[in-house]
Amino acid sequence: MLSSIIYFLSSVIPVDQLPSTDTRKTGYLCRMTIVTCAIIEKDGLVLCAQRSELMHLPLKWEFPGGKVAGSESPEDCLRREISEELGIEVEIIARLPSSRHSYPGCSPFELVPFRCRIKEGLPVAKEHRQIMWVSVSELRSLDWSGADIPVLENYLRHFAGEYRHHPRK
């Protein structure tokens, strides 16, 4: 869940144990929390998830996903989170450029998006208020969480044209 991700600060590691140019004033480096999200496509539509009233950023829309746990790869994290949140198995099409974000009073995190398609199952909102298939042309009309806006804009800039040339079936 993104709310738990935002409030989670990964372990603090002495600089001499982790190479980096960012040492901060304390001589320690805070490991950036990595969060994944899935842009799940189907016939010119994208699956969007609305956060529940009980989550951080209630009722905002997002691409589903979650925090990388332990030593798992972002790809494995995405598959696990999508299975837990939506009850489906996805096939990753491509990893997209990541973006960094932070909310007031929270630790920054890196959001790593993936273009995906459903490999098996039908999506069900297990944690979100609702999920909805949205046409690419209507994606901007949703009230997105701040972290998802750069991901959305990058996706639209680079991939929305594919749907103009290949309309829905």
N, C-alpha and C positions, 0 to 999 in steps of 0.2 A: 504494500500500500504506500502511496506517495506520502501520506501524512506521517507515517512512521519513518520514512526515508528522510523527510525534511528535518525532523527532530533528532535524527541519528547522526552522531559525529563519529566517524571511524577512529580507530586507535591512533594515538600520537606516537610517532616513531622518531628516535634520535636521528638527526641529519646524517651522521656518519654511517648509519645502517641503511639509508635509502638515498641514492643519488638524486640530487635535485638542485636547481638554482634558486628555489624559493624557500628561504630559511626562516622567514619571519623574524621578529625581534627576539624571540625566546631561544633561537637556535634549534627549534624543533619544526618539523614539517607535519602539518595535519593532512592525513590521507584523504583525498577527495572521495566522497561517496559517489558511486556509479549507479545510475538508474537507467533501466531500459524501457522502451515503449514500442508498441507494434502499430504500424499503419497497415491494417488488414484490408486488402482490396478484393472486390468481387464485382465483376460486370460493371465497372465504372463507378462503383460505390465504395465508400470507406466506412469501416465500423468505428463508431465513436461511443465513448462511455461517459455518462454523467455521474459525477461523484455524489454520494449520498449526503443527506443532511447532517450525518454524524461525522463525516470525514473533514479533515482540514480542507479549506476552500470548498465549502458545501455548494452543491449544485453546479459547479463549474464543469465544463466538458474537457475531456482528455483522451489521449491515445492510451489504451490500457497497457500495463506493465508493472515494473517494480524494481526493487533494490537488489543488486548483485550480493549474494550471500557467500561469505568465505572466499574460497579460491575458485568458485565457478566462473566460467566465461560469460561474457554478456549474452552470447547466443543461448547458452544453456539456461541462464537466468530468464531470458525472454520466454523460452519454451515452457519453463516451470511456472512462471507467473501467469501466462495466458491459460495454461491448463487449470491452475487454481482459481483464477478470476472468472474465466469464461467457459471452462469445461471442454475446450477444443484443443486439437493439435494443429500447430501452424508450420508451414514451410517458409523458411526465410528466403526472400528473393534477393535482397541487397541490404547492406548496412549503409546508412546515410550519415552525413556529417553530424557530429555531436554538438551540443551547445551547453554552456554553463549558465546556471541560474541560482538565485537565492531569494528567499522571501524575507521580509523584515523580521529580525530576531532569530533567524534560522541559519544553519550552516549551509554553505554553497554545495551544489551537487552538479554532476555532469550527466546530462540526459542523452542517451545513445538510442537513436531511432532505427528501426528496421522496417523495410517494406516486406509484407508477408501476404500469404494466401492461406485459406483454411485447407488443411490436409485431411482432417477427419473431425466429424462432429458438427453440431449446431450450437452456436454461441448462446449462452444463458448468463444473465447478469447475476452473479453470485455475491458480489461485494458492492456493486454500483447501484444507483437508483434505477437506471435504465441504460440500455444500449440501443443504438439506432444506426441503420445503414443510411448514409448521407451521400448525395451526389457530390462530386468534386466541386461543381460550381456553387454549391450551397454551404461548403465547409466554413467559410468565413462568417456565416450568419449565426453560428453557435457562440456562446459565452465561454471562451476557452480559458483554462488556467494559464497563468503567466509563463510558466516553463514550456508549455506546449506551443505557444504562439510562434517562436522562431522555427520550431520543427515544422509546423504547418506551413509557414511562409516559404521555407526552403523546399518542402515537398511540392507546393503549388508552382513555384518558380521553375522547378526542374522536371516535374512529371505530369502536371495537369494537361499539357499538350497532347500526351498520349491518348487521352480520353476524347479530345476533339476529333482525332483521326480515327478512333475506334469507339464509336458510340455504344451505349448499352444495347444488349441483345434483346 
